[in-house]
């Protein structure tokens, strides 16, 4: 099945990391672990990954990085007191499933 | 009939690569790509990344404009460290300013870089809710009379340290969600008419005379998409947001506002208010909640937030410059 997205790991250095032109051309999605999702088979996505010197990851590799980050956040949440956990707004970090 | 030569003063030029700084309306032929291109201003806004804050802050408050913004208070990792730090963004980079007198999380704030107000919040340990009010004069924070009802996570509208509206909020005991509205005139807080829907961690925009409250957490059963508009006397229900959420940020006015980020479901969503309805527009590049916002629908700033707590900053601009290819397909 053809993939819709591609993934890379790149550290967000701030201004210019994603500029307005790039943002107007493609949709970005950032995930824990400096994982970024951009459209697959897309010139602007490929150019952006090259610009930020992103390390391309397969979806499974990217998923592993994100899952590790989420599990660490969940462990931190699990270590809280029952009083803290009972706050309805303090929800346990949810699992993140990356799309193909 | 007008011609390109007549309106632009030159014929369409051939280039081997796109010109570095084309003018709006300029058309050129890219010989390498074998296509005709032009540049124009698209009304659609988009987010771009900007320099991150010194720490991965969240649950703090923001004030100002896209190129002159303050962020103060909040938490930073690891372990929800509490901070009273104030940072200033000048459109390029962040610099540290004088700390709040009372470090706190879930603080609310409004105003501009030279004249801002920080109100309420939560001071752990001990689950202490504070109504502390601090006034910023571009140099330091000074303590002022506290909110009539101490609470955290209020919605805020207002333009200076002498003109702020605080609405809703969380008392963290009993019926937590509040509908209270209080107006600050630079000296004292005065209670005004309640919100129709009691809530906290909502978005806010506007001024003390014309404010907007949107989204938030209401325990009824939990998250709300409701929008209310303040006319200096009372709150009136308006059309809901498309996506209910809390811990979101807002910017703008009662006739042109942005709501971005927040908890529940996709947290990168941005919606734009035109005075009547909310329309979904371009997402944040990095979805997050517990962020702060300031600015207008043409130039906004999203500051901090989590997860991940990385102090991420994004700039919203509309319209944006777009280079397009002219196709005969």
Interface residues (C-beta under 8 A of the other chain):
Chain A: X12 X14 X15 X16 X17 X18 X19 X20 X21 X22 X23 X24 X27 X28 X29 X30 X32 X33 X69 X73 X76 X88 X89 X91 X93
Chain B: X42 X44 X46 X47 X48 X49 X50 X51 X52 X79 X92 X201 X217 X219 X222 X246 X263 X268 X282 X283 X285 X286 X287 X307 X308 X310 X312 X313 X317 X320 X321 X322 X323
